[in-house]
Amino acid sequence: MPLTALDLTLLIPLLSALIFALIGHWRHTGWLNCLFTALTWLASLQLALQILNQGPQLAHDRLFYIDAFNVYLIVLTTFIGMTTAIFSRPYMAHELTTGRVNPKRMRIYHTMYQAFLFSMLLALTTNNLGLLWVAMEAATLATVLLVSLYRTPESIEAAWKYFILCGVGIAQALFGTVLLYFAAEQVIPQHENALLWSVLHAHAHQLEDTVMSIAFVFILVGYGTKVGLVPLHNWLPDAHSEGPTPMSAVLSGLLLNVGLYALVRIKVLVDGALDHNLAGYLMMGFGLLSFSVASFFLHRQKDIKRLFSYSSIEHMGLMTLAFGLGHPLATFGALLHMTVHSLTKSAIFITVGHAAQIAGTQSIDKIRGLIHTQPPVGWGLLIGTVAIAGFPPFGIFMSEFLLITALMKTGPWLTLPLLLGLGIAFAGLFKHVQPMVYGEAPPGQHPVPANMLPVLVQLGLVLWLGLSIPLFLNNWFDEATLLITGTSVWSVL
């Protein structure tokens, strides 16, 4: 039986992790990592074309389910995995040269990189909510080893905090999943199918509402830890600041998205079971709290990677608020925001990684004059910050505009705190970034080997999506909006 595009999308990173574990590190391992991630991306493109032409698909005895909601996230995940691998080749080679890592740790890095990518793709493609939980836990274990890669006391502490907090969180998600199964087995005769999302979706209106409400509370706490929602966010800044920068790029660009994806998938089931918007209100509350707290914390950061980790918390709060609102326009905007935030933030972390290598530190006060020392890195950081702050014509401006429009239609009282938070976040970012880019370069600051092509491509895509969304992507977003809210975005325009 020939391998399908779905099979290849999952098997390539899994086999790549096994290969790296066996062969260890050698001079061209970075290039091999780029090759494997490129092949995974090509396989995901073939899968996306199939879904575009044939519609949603079930595979392998309904164990996997691909539709408009997850197919674009699959392509986004493999694309960012590929561009980050391209960035990490010279970055990690520099870390090896300076002695921050040794060949044994490089072996761990490449193995866990591919294992993490496989876990994320498995979480996105599976139709089984139990397997979704397993994939999220596997991603936790892979990233713990990446966070602690440098083996400094700070990195080990950050990895331990990450493991404990996410472990407790994922335990709550497991209990919520058990409750969901309990509700499902009362109405689904074939108990072995009681955790299949496609089956649950068809029977959502029959599920017991009280059990589903309690289940969602536990699942929100569990997967909300992965999303980095306040007050479950404490692991995120430490993990970003102490781990290697390529890991920060994939954490912000991939893991947070997949955690939110899991929440939204289960919210669809809860909305079908309840006559009220409990799930939406809870998500709106956590989202607004996360957005507000992160906006203020941007002003207090002294580490460049912690600065942009709080920016990730801010934007995940915005997306959670938008999905919780439940308006088709807000949901469409949230789907677009997931895409442009992932592209922008991973591009920013690429420039941040090179900036820290140029200055020899992650301290914001000691990174100065990047635009003079290494202009591509300086310009990359400046343009990335402009994009993430929501300046037009970048895509984040458009997604935030859609959210604000939806808020003015359904909850106008929320518009003022949202605009105020955006202004505070903007001030916090540029307060730190302006002197890092334009300040006077300190003596001894020298350029480093840097591949800025991924930054150029990703920020170019964000600019393009701000000016015009391609028809196929627009259709995917609209189909996903219809699935999540029950209403097409065009019906409210």
KAPEWO-V86875 format. One record per residue. RES is the residue in one letter. SS is DSSP state (2 for helix, 1 for strand, 0 for the rest). BURIAL is b if it has 24 or more other C-alpha atoms within 12 Angstrom, else e. D_FIRST is the distance of its C-alpha to the first C-alpha in Angstrom with 2 decimals. Layout:
RES&SS&BURIAL&D_FIRST  RES&SS&BURIAL&D_FIRST
This chain:
M&0&e&0.00  P&0&e&3.83  L&0&e&6.57  T&0&e&9.03  A&2&b&12.73  L&2&b&13.51  D&2&b&11.28  L&2&b&13.03  T&2&b&16.32  L&2&b&16.34  L&2&b&14.91  I&2&b&17.18  P&2&b&20.43  L&2&b&19.48  L&2&b&18.71  S&2&b&21.72  A&2&b&23.95  L&2&e&23.06  I&2&b&23.74  F&2&b&27.05  A&2&b&28.02  L&2&e&27.63  I&2&e&29.18  G&0&b&31.91  H&0&b&33.95  W&0&e&34.85  R&0&e&36.41  H&0&e&33.33  T&2&b&31.41  G&2&b&32.41  W&2&e&30.88  L&2&b&27.60  N&2&b&27.67  C&2&b&28.21  L&2&b&25.27  F&2&b&22.80  T&2&b&24.22  A&2&b&24.12  L&2&b&20.39  T&2&b&19.94  W&2&b&22.27  L&2&b&20.47  A&2&b&17.16  S&2&b&19.36  L&2&b&20.99  Q&2&b&17.81  L&2&b&17.20  A&2&b&20.87  L&2&b&20.71  Q&2&e&18.05  I&2&b&20.38  L&2&b&23.35  N&2&e&22.15  Q&2&e&20.43  G&0&e&22.29  P&0&b&21.40  Q&1&b&17.91  L&1&e&16.87  A&1&e&13.54  H&0&e&12.27  D&0&e&14.90  R&0&e&17.44  L&0&b&17.56  F&1&b&17.39  Y&1&b&19.51  I&1&b&20.21  D&0&b&23.35  A&2&b&26.25  F&2&b&27.87  N&2&b&25.33  V&2&b&23.41  Y&2&b&26.51  L&2&b&27.14  I&2&b&23.69  V&2&b&24.54  L&2&b&28.06  T&2&b&26.98  T&2&b&24.82  F&2&b&27.61  I&2&b&30.34  G&2&b&28.35  M&2&b&28.19  T&2&b&31.85  T&2&b&33.06  A&2&b&31.32  I&2&b&33.14  F&2&b&36.37  S&2&b&35.92  R&2&b&35.67  P&2&b&39.41  Y&2&b&40.44  M&2&b&39.13  A&2&b&40.36  H&2&b&43.79  E&2&b&43.56  L&2&b&42.80  T&2&e&45.73  T&0&e&48.13  G&0&e&47.19  R&0&b&45.92  V&0&b&42.69  N&0&e&41.98  P&2&b&38.91  K&2&e&37.95  R&2&b&38.00  M&2&b&36.08  R&2&b&33.30  I&2&b&33.44  Y&2&b&33.57  H&2&b&30.42  T&2&b&28.43  M&2&b&29.65  Y&2&b&29.24  Q&2&b&25.48  A&2&b&25.40  F&2&b&27.50  L&2&b&25.27  F&2&b&22.20  S&2&b&24.41  M&2&b&25.55  L&2&b&22.15  L&2&b&21.06  A&2&b&24.35  L&2&b&23.86  T&2&b&20.38  T&1&b&20.69  N&0&b&21.83  N&1&b&23.43  L&2&b&26.99  G&2&b&27.10  L&2&b&24.18  L&2&b&26.00  W&2&b&29.02  V&2&b&27.19  A&2&b&25.83  M&2&b&29.39  E&2&b&30.83  A&2&b&28.44  A&2&b&29.61  T&2&b&33.17  L&2&b&32.77  A&2&b&31.25  T&2&b&34.05  V&2&b&36.76  L&2&b&36.09  L&2&b&36.24  V&2&b&39.47  S&0&b&41.14  L&0&b&40.01  Y&0&b&43.59  R&0&e&44.94  T&0&e&48.21  P&2&e&50.03  E&2&e&49.33  S&2&b&45.57  I&2&b&45.33  E&2&b&47.40  A&2&b&45.20  A&2&b&42.02  W&2&b&43.73  K&2&b&44.87  Y&2&b&41.40  F&2&b&39.87  I&2&e&42.58  L&2&b&42.76  C&2&b&39.04  G&2&b&38.65  V&2&b&41.32  G&2&b&39.82  I&2&b&36.31  A&2&b&37.98  Q&2&b&39.56  A&2&b&36.22  L&2&b&34.87  F&2&b&37.89  G&2&b&37.40  T&2&b&33.78  V&2&b&35.09  L&2&b&37.67  L&2&b&35.12  Y&2&b&33.17  F&2&b&36.53  A&2&b&37.21  A&2&b&33.78  E&2&b&33.84  Q&0&e&37.09  V&0&e&35.52  I&0&b&31.81  P&0&e&31.56  Q&0&e&28.11  H&2&e&29.12  E&2&e&25.64  N&2&b&25.12  A&0&b&28.52  L&0&b&27.37  L&1&b&24.71  W&2&b&26.37  S&2&b&25.24  V&2&b&26.71  L&2&b&29.81  H&2&b&30.38  A&2&e&30.52  H&0&b&33.06  A&2&b&34.93  H&2&e&38.19  Q&2&b&38.33  L&0&b&38.07  E&0&b&41.39  D&2&b&43.04  T&2&e&45.03  V&2&b&42.11  M&2&b&40.01  S&2&b&42.96  I&2&b&43.35  A&2&b&39.62  F&2&b&39.64  V&2&b&42.66  F&2&b&40.92  I&2&b&37.70  L&2&b&39.84  V&2&b&41.64  G&2&b&38.47  Y&2&b&36.31  G&2&b&39.54  T&2&b&40.13  K&2&b&36.95  V&2&b&38.13  G&0&b&41.50  L&0&b&43.64  V&0&b&47.30  P&0&b&48.47  L&0&b&45.11  H&0&b&44.91  N&2&b&46.87  W&2&b&43.96  L&2&b&42.87  P&2&b&45.85  D&2&b&46.01  A&2&b&42.32  H&2&b&42.62  S&2&b&45.86  E&2&b&45.08  G&0&b&41.47  P&0&b&40.33  T&2&b&40.39  P&2&b&36.69  M&2&b&36.03  S&2&b&38.56  A&2&b&36.74  V&2&b&33.41  L&2&b&35.27  S&2&b&37.16  G&2&b&34.37  L&2&b&31.49  L&2&b&32.48  L&2&b&35.28  N&2&b&33.15  V&2&b&30.44  G&2&b&33.22  L&2&b&34.72  Y&2&b&31.40  A&2&b&31.11  L&2&b&34.73  V&2&b&34.31  R&2&b&31.25  I&2&b&33.38  K&2&b&36.46  V&2&b&34.79  L&2&b&34.49  V&2&b&38.05  D&2&b&39.45  G&2&b&37.98  A&2&b&39.63  L&0&b&43.02  D&0&e&45.76  H&0&e&46.82  N&0&b&45.47  L&2&b&45.80  A&2&b&42.56  G&2&b&43.61  Y&2&b&47.10  L&2&b&45.90  M&2&b&43.60  M&2&b&46.44  G&2&b&48.81  F&2&b&46.63  G&2&b&45.68  L&2&b&49.29  L&2&b&50.46  S&2&b&47.89  F&2&b&48.68  S&2&b&52.43  V&2&b&52.52  A&2&b&50.29  S&2&b&52.45  F&2&b&55.54  F&2&b&53.94  L&2&b&53.04  H&2&b&56.77  R&2&e&57.13  Q&0&b&54.48  K&0&b&55.46  D&1&b&52.02  I&2&b&50.02  K&2&b&46.63  R&2&b&48.11  L&2&b&49.51  F&2&b&46.16  S&2&b&44.59  Y&2&b&47.19  S&2&b&46.30  S&2&b&42.71  I&2&b&44.19  E&2&b&46.31  H&2&b&43.44  M&2&b&41.20  G&2&b&44.26  L&2&b&44.48  M&2&b&40.88  T&2&b&41.32  L&2&b&44.54  A&2&b&42.90  F&2&b&40.04  G&2&b&42.65  L&2&b&44.90  G&0&b&42.38  H&0&b&43.74  P&2&b&41.17  L&2&b&42.88  A&2&b&42.84  T&2&b&39.17  F&2&b&38.30  G&2&b&40.51  A&2&b&38.88  L&2&b&35.39  L&2&b&36.90  H&2&b&38.80  M&2&b&35.73  T&2&b&34.38  V&2&b&37.65  H&2&b&38.81  S&2&b&35.69  L&2&b&36.04  T&2&b&39.80  K&2&b&40.00  S&2&b&37.47  A&2&b&39.45  I&2&b&42.67  F&2&b&41.52  I&2&b&40.63  T&2&b&44.23  V&2&b&45.58  G&2&b&43.96  H&2&b&45.57  A&2&b&48.84  A&2&b&49.03  Q&2&b&48.49  I&2&b&51.19  A&2&b&53.69  G&0&b&52.68  T&0&e&52.66  Q&0&b&51.06  S&1&b&54.53  I&2&b&55.15  D&2&b&58.82  K&2&b&58.09  I&0&b&55.52  R&0&b&57.65  G&0&b&57.76  L&2&b&54.06  I&2&b&54.67  H&2&b&57.21  T&2&b&55.48  Q&0&b&52.00  P&2&b&52.00  P&2&b&48.22  V&2&b&47.85  G&2&b&50.94  W&2&b&49.89  G&2&b&46.35  L&2&b&47.83  L&2&b&50.36  I&2&b&48.03  G&2&b&45.41  T&2&b&48.21  V&2&b&49.46  A&2&b&46.01  I&2&b&45.47  A&0&b&49.01  G&0&b&48.11  F&0&b&50.11  P&0&e&49.44  P&0&b&47.63  F&0&b&44.80  G&2&b&42.05  I&2&b&43.40  F&2&b&46.63  M&2&b&44.80  S&2&b&42.82  E&2&b&46.04  F&2&b&47.94  L&2&b&45.57  L&2&b&46.03  I&2&b&49.81  T&2&b&49.90  A&2&b&48.06  L&2&b&50.45  M&2&e&53.44  K&2&e&52.24  T&2&e&51.44  G&0&b&53.18  P&0&e&55.74  W&2&e&57.38  L&2&b&54.34  T&2&b&54.67  L&2&e&57.64  P&2&e&56.17  L&2&b&52.95  L&2&b&54.93  L&2&e&57.16  G&2&b&54.24  L&2&b&52.72  G&2&e&56.11  I&2&b&56.51  A&2&b&53.06  F&2&b&53.84  A&2&e&57.13  G&2&b&55.57  L&2&b&52.97  F&2&b&55.40  K&2&e&58.11  H&2&b&56.01  V&2&b&54.06  Q&2&b&57.04  P&2&b&58.89  M&2&b&55.72  V&2&b&55.10  Y&2&b&58.69  G&0&e&60.81  E&0&e&62.57  A&0&b&60.29  P&0&e&61.62  P&0&e&62.54  G&0&e&59.91  Q&0&b&56.97  H&0&b&54.77  P&0&b&51.54  V&0&b&48.28  P&0&b&45.09  A&0&b&43.27  N&0&b&40.36  M&0&b&41.27  L&2&e&38.60  P&2&b&36.44  V&2&b&39.65  L&2&b&40.45  V&2&b&37.01  Q&2&b&36.84  L&2&b&40.43  G&2&b&40.00  L&2&b&37.19  V&2&b&39.45  L&2&b&42.26  W&2&e&40.10  L&2&b&38.98  G&2&b&42.66  L&2&e&43.64  S&0&e&40.84  I&0&b&37.59  P&0&e&34.92  L&2&e&34.19  F&2&e&30.48  L&2&b&31.44  N&2&b&34.35  N&2&b&32.17  W&2&b&29.80  F&2&b&32.92  D&2&b&34.42  E&2&b&31.39  A&2&b&31.34  T&2&b&35.13  L&2&b&34.81  L&2&b&32.36  I&2&b&34.67  T&2&b&38.06  G&0&e&37.46  T&0&e&39.27  S&0&b&38.35  V&2&b&40.31  W&2&e&41.59  S&2&e&43.40  V&2&e&45.70  L&0&e&46.49
